[in-house]
């Protein structure tokens, strides 16, 4: 089908071209977020514990537990950031899906009101029971089912007590846009 080119058709095509170019301008990538300096992570067992000024109010680690201290760098707008914590350990696994079990409990330092988190034990969790024809095993990081998402706050270190052999992994999330909202009609 061939359209006749008249003043209305050319105006329509011009308007369509203008709206497409306007759309492309709005679909550009957002500005790069500020570069984050990495948090500082330190861990102490009961045998090598050293009290530091910023964390001396937290209890010393007991036998079998390791104290993990995560110190976050100061940011301009910390309300736009969150800290995600995954606790687990690396294990040799086959083709099945594996998990761990354990409970993360939140405690408060008496007299200070500061929170810390503790996992007393980590056990083998649920696993699928498929037949693995490929007998090869691989190392994988298995996590507890519960992950923590904490408000980003650089004023006080985040403190965790985990069983020996457990690992604390963390990442920082940043909000990339303003709040959207809905209105009642």
C-alpha positions in Angstrom: 0.0 0.0 0.0 1.4 3.3 -1.0 0.6 6.5 0.9 0.1 9.7 -1.0 2.6 12.3 0.3 0.8 15.5 1.0 1.2 18.2 3.6 -0.7 16.1 6.2 1.3 13.0 5.7 4.6 14.8 5.8 3.5 16.6 9.0 2.6 13.3 10.5 5.9 11.7 9.6 7.8 14.8 10.9 5.8 14.6 14.2 6.5 10.9 14.5 10.2 11.4 13.9 10.3 14.2 16.5 8.5 12.1 19.1 10.9 9.1 18.5 13.9 11.4 18.9 12.4 12.8 22.1 11.8 9.2 23.4 15.4 8.3 22.7 16.7 11.3 24.6 14.6 10.2 27.7 15.9 6.6 27.5 19.5 7.4 28.1 21.5 5.8 30.8 21.4 7.4 34.3 24.4 9.1 35.7 26.9 6.8 37.3 26.6 6.6 41.1 29.4 7.8 43.2 32.3 5.4 43.6 32.0 3.5 46.9 35.0 2.8 49.0 34.9 -0.8 50.2 33.8 -1.7 53.7 36.5 -3.0 56.1 35.9 -6.5 57.3 37.8 -8.0 60.3 37.3 -11.3 62.1 38.5 -12.5 65.5 38.3 -15.9 67.2 38.3 -16.4 70.9 42.1 -17.1 70.8 43.1 -14.0 68.9 40.5 -11.5 70.0 41.6 -7.8 70.3 39.2 -5.2 71.7 39.0 -2.1 69.5 37.7 1.3 70.5 34.7 1.2 68.1 33.6 -2.4 69.2 34.8 -2.8 72.8 31.2 -2.7 74.0 30.3 -5.9 72.1 31.0 -9.3 73.9 34.2 -11.1 73.1 33.8 -14.2 70.9 33.3 -17.5 72.8 35.0 -20.8 71.9 33.7 -22.1 68.6 32.4 -18.7 67.4 34.2 -16.0 65.3 33.4 -12.3 65.6 33.1 -10.6 62.2 33.2 -6.8 62.3 32.1 -4.9 59.2 32.9 -1.2 59.2 31.1 0.8 56.5 32.5 4.0 54.9 30.6 7.2 55.3 28.4 8.2 52.4 26.7 11.5 51.5 23.1 10.1 51.5 23.1 6.8 53.4 19.3 6.6 53.3 19.6 5.6 49.6 21.7 2.5 50.5 21.1 -0.9 52.0 23.4 -3.6 53.2 22.6 -7.2 52.3 24.2 -10.0 54.4 24.4 -13.7 53.4 25.9 -16.2 55.8 27.0 -19.6 54.7 30.0 -21.7 53.9 31.7 -23.3 50.9 31.1 -27.0 50.4 31.7 -29.7 47.8 28.3 -30.4 46.1 27.0 -32.7 43.3 24.3 -31.8 40.7 21.5 -31.5 43.4 20.4 -28.3 44.9 21.8 -28.0 48.4 21.1 -25.7 51.4 22.1 -25.1 54.9 20.0 -24.6 58.0 20.7 -22.3 61.0 19.0 -19.4 62.8 20.2 -15.8 62.8 19.3 -14.2 66.1 19.5 -10.5 66.9 20.9 -9.5 70.3 21.3 -6.1 72.0 24.3 -5.0 73.9 23.0 -4.2 77.4 23.4 -0.6 78.4 24.3 0.5 74.9 21.3 -0.5 72.8 23.5 -1.6 69.9 22.4 -4.7 67.9 24.6 -7.6 66.8 23.7 -10.9 65.1 24.6 -14.4 66.1 24.4 -17.9 64.5 25.2 -20.6 67.0 25.3 -23.5 64.6 25.1 -24.3 60.8 23.9 -27.7 59.7 23.3 -29.4 56.4 19.9 -28.3 55.1 17.5 -29.7 52.6 18.7 -31.1 49.3 17.1 -32.5 46.2 17.7 -36.2 45.6 18.2 -36.4 41.9 20.4 -39.1 40.4 23.7 -37.4 39.4 25.1 -39.3 36.3 28.1 -36.9 36.3 29.8 -37.8 39.5 32.0 -34.7 39.5 31.6 -32.4 42.5 32.2 -28.7 42.5 32.8 -26.1 45.3 29.7 -23.9 45.9 28.9 -21.3 48.5 25.8 -22.4 50.3 23.8 -19.9 52.3 21.3 -20.0 55.2 17.8 -19.4 53.8 17.5 -16.2 55.8 19.4 -13.2 54.4 19.6 -9.9 56.3 18.9 -6.5 54.7 20.0 -3.7 57.0 19.8 0.0 56.7 23.2 1.5 55.7 24.6 3.2 58.8 28.3 4.0 58.9 28.2 5.4 62.5 28.6 2.0 64.1 30.2 -1.2 62.8 28.0 -4.2 62.1 29.0 -7.1 64.3 28.2 -10.8 63.7 29.2 -14.0 65.6 29.4 -17.1 63.4 30.5 -20.6 63.9 34.1 -21.3 62.9 34.3 -22.1 59.2 31.3 -20.0 58.3 31.6 -17.0 56.0 29.9 -13.6 56.0 29.3 -12.2 52.5 27.9 -8.8 52.0 26.9 -6.4 49.2 25.6 -2.8 49.1 22.5 -1.8 47.3 21.7 1.7 46.1 18.3 3.1 45.2 18.5 4.3 41.6 15.4 6.5 41.4 13.0 8.6 43.4 9.9 7.1 45.0 7.0 6.5 42.7 3.5 6.8 44.2 -0.1 5.9 43.5 -3.0 8.2 44.0 -6.5 7.3 45.2 -9.2 8.2 42.6 
